[in-house]
């Protein structure tokens, strides 16, 4: 019975540092120190943390700490969206809707990609996140 408890404690110990790094990135971003925020968030995004992936997409979309790139934003939003992260799905849908950072060949019909990603977001019952993202964009 002690083994599951030890595994849980170890797992929580590994999660906490990642979240602390994410919060350090948020604090740096709020200070306008985009390079430090990027250094905190990039490893987390590369490790697969969907929230960090979406955040890197945002940095690329506005050019904070990196050169502005709709294609770069789309790549990171897609990684978050593929994990079911609602903000990633909504942001990727936005890029498809306006044709930013996504090749036209990937659009089977006008704005088709946008509809697909927004549909996935709604199917995930994450309406609050979609609405807040829509207000943000």
Secondary structure as the mmCIF struct_conf table of DSSP 4:
data_model
#
loop_
_struct_conf.conf_type_id
_struct_conf.id
_struct_conf.beg_label_comp_id
_struct_conf.beg_label_asym_id
_struct_conf.beg_label_seq_id
_struct_conf.end_label_comp_id
_struct_conf.end_label_asym_id
_struct_conf.end_label_seq_id
HELX_RH_AL_P HELX_RH_AL_P1 UNK A 2 UNK A 30
TURN_TY1_P TURN_TY1_P1 UNK A 31 UNK A 32
HELX_RH_AL_P HELX_RH_AL_P2 UNK A 34 UNK A 46
TURN_TY1_P TURN_TY1_P2 UNK A 47 UNK A 48
HELX_RH_AL_P HELX_RH_AL_P3 UNK A 50 UNK A 62
TURN_TY1_P TURN_TY1_P3 UNK A 63 UNK A 63
BEND BEND1 UNK A 64 UNK A 66
HELX_RH_AL_P HELX_RH_AL_P4 UNK A 70 UNK A 82
TURN_TY1_P TURN_TY1_P4 UNK A 83 UNK A 84
HELX_RH_AL_P HELX_RH_AL_P5 UNK A 86 UNK A 98
TURN_TY1_P TURN_TY1_P5 UNK A 99 UNK A 99
BEND BEND2 UNK A 101 UNK A 102
HELX_RH_3T_P HELX_RH_3T_P1 UNK A 104 UNK A 106
BEND BEND3 UNK A 108 UNK A 109
TURN_TY1_P TURN_TY1_P6 UNK A 110 UNK A 111
HELX_RH_AL_P HELX_RH_AL_P6 UNK A 112 UNK A 123
TURN_TY1_P TURN_TY1_P7 UNK A 124 UNK A 125
HELX_RH_AL_P HELX_RH_AL_P7 UNK A 127 UNK A 136
#
